[in-house]
C-alpha cells in the first residue's frame, strides 16, 4: 500500500530507493524534504478534505513517482507527482453538471512578436451567440493554453451561461514566451498587450464594455499589478495563488526571479493607493507558500474598500486548486 488515510492522518510507505518525501506540504523544493527510511512509514497530519500531491526523492535528490499509487493529477510541469485525497475532496457543483450543449467559438491568432521576441499565440473564445458589435466584458488571460486546455475556463463559462448563472464574456487566452520575464512586475507586458493583442481582439472580434486581467501564480501577479495601476484600461482582475512575494528586479543568487524572500512590494503599494476602480477575485490553496501573502493582500483590499472576494481551497499550488476555483471566480465576475 502506497499511502493510507485515517481522518487527518496520512501515512506514506516509502518504496525501494526512496530517501525523502516532497510535496505540497514542503512546497516541493522550497522547504527541506522529509527524510525517510525505505519500508518505514511516515505519517503527516493534513487538512481534512484536502487534495495533496507528492513525490519521492532518491539518494541523489532526483524525484520519482510513487510506483504503488496510480492517482495522477493535473500537473503540466512534472511527470512524477501523485495525489491523495484526505477524505472527500469536494469539487464545485458546476463541474458536476453535464457539459454545455451551446458552446462558444475559439478563434486562433498567431503573429510575430514585437515587444517580446518569437512567435506569439492567443485563443479568443467568444460565448455562444456572441455579437461582436454588442459591448461585452473582455478578459485577457495569462498562461493562455493552460487556462484553455487544463483549466477549461471556456467550458466553465459555457456551463455557467447555459445554466443561467452568469453572462458570457470574451476570453482572450494569451500564451507567454518567457513567463518569468514577462510576468514578474514587467511593465513592458502592458506594452505587449496594448500594442499587439488589443487591436486583434477589440473591433474585429469584440466591442469592449470593460476589460479584465486573469492569471495564476506569476500570471496573477502581473494581472493585479497592471490592473491596479491602470484604471483607464482595466476594471476587473482575477488572481489564483498570486505570486505576491515579489519586488521589481529582485533576483536569487542564480539570477532567477525571487518568489520567496523578495517581500510583498505590491501589497504595500496597494495599501498606500487602494485600487477602488477594480472588482477583484482572489483565491489560493492552503498547502502552499503563498497562502499567507494572499491572505494579507485580501486584508489590504478589505481595509482599502476595494470590491473583492477571497476564497481558499484545501490543496496546493497546482491546477487542481485553480481549476476548482474557476467557477466561483467566473460567477463573481459574470454572475447575475
Buried (B, 14 or more C-beta within 10 A) or exposed (E): EBBEBEEBEBBBBBBEEBBBBBBBBBBBEEEEBBEBEEEEEBEBEBBEBBBBBBBBBEEEEEBBBBEEBEBEBBBEEEEBBBBBBBBEBEEBEBBEBEEBEEBBEEBEBEEEEEBBEEEBBBBBBBBBEBEBEEEBBBBBBBBBBBBBEBBBBBBBBBBBBBEEBBBBBBBBBBBBBEBEBBBBBBEEBBEBBEEBBBEBBBEEBBBBEBBBBBBBBBBBBBBBBBBBBBEEBBBBBBBBBBBBBBBEEBEEEEEEBBBBEBBBBBBEBBBEEBBEBBBBBBBBBBBBBBBEBBBBBBEBBEEBEBBBBBBBBBBBBBBBBBBBBBBBBBBBBBEE
